[in-house]
């Protein structure tokens, strides 16, 4: 199927059939500019319960500036159709699609979908942005994860404009790893919580993609002041529950915590007789947290990123949220 210069077209990639004989398709929209340029794919819902990215792509496709695009935008709002239908992170066989790349035509359902996505989307592209949220009952501060040792990926990450950029190791079977093997730089945008739409995360995603497209000369430049340089974290760790019980959280996303001083929360039994405080074991900024008050011993409760200057990182988070809460956000609901 060919999309000619100046054409905008929706395409259904056939994934297979349900056992009811009903066909299943992966929806794709291609916007091909009149002038040649980069080919950027934007993907969402690789994990079927992560919905912010679906809304980000919906709003992105309504941005008027796309009429003047140079190069090509390939938008895939729902990669894991089975997961979205069942409101599940996984495919029906409980496999994680983002651990199944580059896939195989003769493998599991996850492997076959991954292979289709690599063949029809990734191999056609020069750059990519993959949209994610936290897992079920966990929420993430808007952040970009990328291989910061790759100069081009680092430049794209800075342009996206999140307050935090995290150097993230490649995981076996991930889309980012498979794309890197094809020398395609890819950003992972993490923001919000599974099965929930979060307005700040959505606004940040739309604006970030547009900034990346402007950096790639896919969209006209703007006189708008660029966002501040993001705070870069080279490592992060989860703080875990010391015992099972009810967890009361004391700090929020974006908060600055200090080693051995900040009380993150407390885990208590139902009678309140056995209480254990959870104290920060290192200094940093909270970039992820558990929203569920029920924990088992060892459950991850707070994700903390380490920075050279936590005060600057904390300032970046505050500025970012204030800017996105402005009433004149140009890519709002419509």
JOGIHU-V330900 format. One record per helix or strand. SS is the DSSP state (@ for helix, = for strand). FROM is the first residue (numbers start at 0). LEN is the number of residues. If there is no record, write none. Layout:
SS,FROM,LEN ; SS,FROM,LEN
This chain:
=,7,10 ; =,22,10 ; =,34,10 ; @,51,9 ; @,63,5 ; =,69,7 ; @,80,5 ; @,96,3 ; @,108,12 ; @,121,3 ; =,126,6 ; =,137,9 ; @,150,10 ; =,163,4 ; @,174,7 ; =,184,9 ; @,198,17 ; =,230,3 ; =,234,6 ; =,244,5 ; =,255,2 ; =,262,6 ; =,274,5 ; =,283,7 ; =,293,2 ; =,299,7 ; @,309,15
